[in-house]
Amino acid sequence: MITVAPIVDSVLRMWDCIVVGAGPAGAIAALRLAKHGHEVLLVDKASFPRYKVCGCCLNSVAQEVLAEAGLENLLRSQQAVQLDELQLFDGNRKAYIKLPSSYSLSREKFDLSLIDFAVDQGCRFLPNTLVHVSKSDEDFHTIQLAGPGTEVGFARAKVLIVADGLSGRTLDGRDEFKPIVSGKSRFGAGVILDEPPSFYESGKIYMACGSGGYVGLVRLEDGRLDVAAALDPSYSRKASGVPGAAADILAGCGLPAPSTWKDSHWAGTQVLTRRRDRVAGHRLFIAGDACGYPEPFTGEGIAWALQSGLATANLASRGIREWQPALSTAWQDRYRILRKQQSRSALVARTLRNETTRRLLINSAATFPSIAATAVKYITSVRSAVWQG
């Protein structure tokens, strides 16, 4: 069970590391650092468990990172659903592709489990709290903390890990870390349905593609249906909003949308495709979606986040003992490796955007399913050197 660190405990206190953002990247970083005996404060603007629709699929790489962190039994203990097949649709075209070891697990359960493990190792957790880097000195960062109904407090950190996601504001005003957003980027949107159509079976990912984006659907451990879409803003506007755009894409592929679709609680993201040229600085590492984010394919998002969280934690642990500028350079270099892996997923996303190449891809996958399965395995494989050491 999560225990919360009162904000007064954090005022003017020096922490070995403050981790901003309690998603997969931040939580696994806090867990690793706490396991190494460091004093860690994990902070997030949200309360937990939180409603989050995207990123519920965990591929083999995500599982490998969890095992490295000592969490090899997490998915089994939370009744995660094993995924065996990806079904791709485009109009009347479809292809069934075998998935390598993959699972679906709701973000409510997954994120909360990671936080619980971190707290069990001695990490202090502070939800419902906004964070801003007030001042950076040679030996520490001064962090401004503000929670609802509380006065502003300050904490200090020998090392800071920023894992505050796509919409994070922790580093606002630091021009060297300003994200670069793709002009053609889509935005993300999703919903979790309590009573979905029985058509959508457990153990399968359904991906409907169209000219204005794609919609992915997968059953969660409790039978609910997680729906995540990447949509062109102009297409969404023409369809009178996200529910209409997603329903049109499904209808174009002959897939059902529930009657309660428009009345459901949809959540959205900022535009997806973005990057930062710099992901490290003096006593500072950026991890997870805050580093950058291309459109994912079949569960790469969580894998990228977990890898970056574990990698920055390993470097931060060394920096807590003795800071060296080479640690920042090391994360810049390792993140370039991760960027190369992300480019594979980005290539698939670009292929799915173009009608001609999309149809070619799906026709080829339908005709040569074994080759398609090998391609999916290649796309989702990442060198373990990213997070080691």
Secondary structure as UniProt FT lines:
FT   HELIX           7..10
FT   TURN            11..12
FT   STRAND          13..20
FT   HELIX           24..35
FT   TURN            36..37
FT   STRAND          40..43
FT   STRAND          57..58
FT   HELIX           60..68
FT   TURN            69..70
FT   TURN            72..73
FT   HELIX           74..77
FT   TURN            78..79
FT   STRAND          81..90
FT   TURN            91..92
FT   STRAND          93..104
FT   HELIX           107..120
FT   TURN            121..122
FT   STRAND          124..126
FT   STRAND          130..136
FT   STRAND          141..146
FT   TURN            148..149
FT   STRAND          153..162
FT   TURN            166..167
FT   TURN            170..173
FT   HELIX           175..177
FT   STRAND          180..181
FT   TURN            183..184
FT   STRAND          187..193
FT   TURN            198..199
FT   TURN            202..203
FT   STRAND          204..210
FT   TURN            211..212
FT   STRAND          213..219
FT   TURN            221..222
FT   STRAND          225..231
FT   HELIX           233..238
FT   TURN            239..240
FT   HELIX           242..252
FT   TURN            253..254
FT   TURN            259..260
FT   HELIX           261..263
FT   STRAND          267..271
FT   STRAND          274..275
FT   STRAND          280..281
FT   TURN            282..283
FT   STRAND          284..286
FT   HELIX           288..290
FT   STRAND          292..293
FT   HELIX           300..321
FT   HELIX           325..353
FT   HELIX           355..367
FT   HELIX           369..379
FT   HELIX           384..386
//
